Amino acid sequence: MNKMKFKEFMKNEKGQIVGMIVVMGLVMIIAVLTIAALLLKESKWTIRAQKNINALHICDAALDRVIWKLQEGSNWENPTSISGYTWDDIHNDIEGGTYRLSIVTGDILFPPGNATNDRSVTIEATTTTTNQTRRIVAVLNRSPLNASMVAGGAMALSGSAELFWADAYDYGATGTTPVTLSSSITLGANRTKYYSTGAIRYSNNNYPPNTSPYLFPNQTIPPMPPKPEIDFNWFKARAKNTNTYFGPSVTHSFSDGSGVHAAGGTHYPPTADCIINAGSGKWSDDLVIFVDTTDEKDYYYISDSQTNGYNAPGSTTNPSAGGWIKFGTSTFLRCTLIIMGPVYFNGGGGTVPITSFPSNGYYPQDPDINPNQLTQVALNGFLYVAGNFKANGNPVFYGTVMVDPGSILDSGNMRVYYREDLSVSGIIGRYVKIKRWKEIPQ
């Protein structure tokens, strides 16, 4: 290659290199500008999201304050009378902004809701620095009976006993006296969860050290809800108004309209203070039967027939039982039944329609459902037992069973189906939960 050709080659080569550098520089500039634009847009999105989050955080913090406020005194019963909690009152006790709110009874997202157990809270929050405003509606629920079973003492579910459609809570279990669940109980996502302040023993395994997503031992309050409080004076007064109060100094019989059974006789304990004919008649959720006795000599007995008698409780055949409740094959009680002593349920019952399927997804199929009815129902309503509780002979309870401070000693083949639409005025709930919430336009 001569000198002229070499110079021409180098000149072309340098030109190509310069061209490549220019192109690469343009590519880098474009890339930098693109990244900068994306970062700027991302920053705007972040700032906008932060504004929104700040306003919603204020709403959330305000809702916490409302929940605690509603649990004070009679605020739940009189939500519109709470001082400072009207739409015209502006609050600035939460850092970052202000808020105002209103509270009404019922469920305004899915009206009318339950006037006793539902409260709807509307909250509007505004941030201080950005003046950004958001508004939400939250529906709160205070249902003291949101459990299939509540135990103040030990809980022992043996045999084929099982609970459905709501969780169970035990407040009296310890490490040495755990909640005892038989292996026949089925655990699962759409089944009853078991909570306890103490240990749990399931299918001969101890929890802890074992773990399960459906068993919750050694719980504190909260997150475990407080134990429902029973207003005994309210229940007692209600029962006296309907002549359904029974105590050591009150001896009489009560019938729902299908016939009165006299106290005494071959098939009744002769010293019984309470004789109730459990026929099909004038029963309702408003009816309260109050058995006010802790003396096991004051036996009580509920039956559909005098021929369905057993040996008197306290006899040599059954020395540990208190009162007896015996059912035939076609009758049941629909009421609130308060028993201030030990009790032994025996036998099945009648067929009742299912008035509310659970909204929590707890709906396993079971032989008792046929198809929108429950069979063998002994009690449709709320049962409270102060003494020890036993059940045998396949009784079904449609509602809530609460035993406190006694223990559930032996439940045989008992089954309890939580009744979601059951509302009992004499039970004081202290646990408020968020039922649903939704952001709404201003």
C-alpha positions, 0 to 999 in steps of 0.5 A: 500500500503506497503512502497516498492510499494509506492516508486516504484509508486512515481518513475514512477510518477516523470518520467512521470512528467519529460517526460511531462516537456521535451515534453512541452519544446520541443514544446515551443522551436519549437514554438519560432523558428517558430515564429522567422522564420516567423518574420524574413521572414515578416521583409524581406518582409517589407524591400523589400516592403519598397524598392519598395514603396520608388522607386514608391513614387519617381516616383509618386512625379516626376509625380506631378512635370511633371504635374505642369511643363506642365501647365506652358506657352506653355510647353504642346504644346512643351513637348520635348523642356522643359529644363532639361526634357530629359532622359539624365538629372538626377534629385535629388530634391526628398528625397530618390533617383534620377529620370529621365524622358521623355515626348512625345506626344500621348498615348504610352500605347494605341497608337496613342492617341490624339496628341493634348490632350495626353502626355506620361511620362516615369519615372525611379526612383532609391533609394539612400540607396538600389539602387532599381529601378522602371519605370512607364509610365503615360499618361496625358490628357489635354482636355479642353472640358471634360464636357457636360456643363460649366456655368460662371453664374447661371445654371438652368436646368428646364423642362425635360432638362438633360446632358449625358456622362460627368460632368457639372461645374458651376463657378458662383453659390452662396448661393443666386443664386444656381445651380437649377436642376429639379426633372426630372434629374436622378442622378446615378453612371453612370450619369452626376455629377454636380459641383459648386463653390456655392450651388445646389438646386435639386428637391426643396432640398438645397445642403447643408445642404442635401448631395448626392454622385452625387452633389458637391456644394461649390467646390474649384479649385482644385479639381474642374478643372479651367474654360476653357479659350477661345482664342477669337482672334484665333476663330475670325481670323479662322472665318474671313478666311472662311467668317463666321465672323459676327459683327455690321459692317459685314452684309452678309449671309453664306450658307453651299452649299444648298442655300443662304438666303437673310437678311430681309424679312417676316420671318427674323428679318430685322436688322439681321447681321447674316443669316446662312442656316443650311442645310446639306453640307460642315460642319466640326469640323474645321469650326468656326462661330463667331457672334461678337455682344452684341447689342440685336438689331443686331439679328442673326438667323439660320434656315433651312427654311424661313418658320420657322420664329418667331417674331423678338427678342426684340418684345413684344412677346419675349422682353428678347431674343437676337438672335434666332436660329431656326431648323427644323426637318432634319438639324443641324450645325456641327461647333464651334459656338461662340456667343458674346451675348444672344441667344435663341435656338428653335426646334429640328434638324437632325440625326447624327452618334455617333462618340465616346461613353464615356470611363468613363462608362456614357452610359444610354439609352435614346430615342435620341439614335437609336441605334448608332445615335442621333436624333434631333441634333441642333449642333454637336460641341462646342457652346459658348454663352457670354450672357444669354442662353435659349433653348426650343423645344427639341434641342439636342447638341452633344458636349459641351455647355459653357455659360460665363459670362451669365446664363443658364436661362431656358433650357426647354427640351434641352439635351446635349451629351458630345462628347469625340472625339471633339478637339477644338484648340482655347480652352486653358485647364489648367487642366491636369489629369492622364488618365492611368499609368502602371509599365513597365520592365526596 
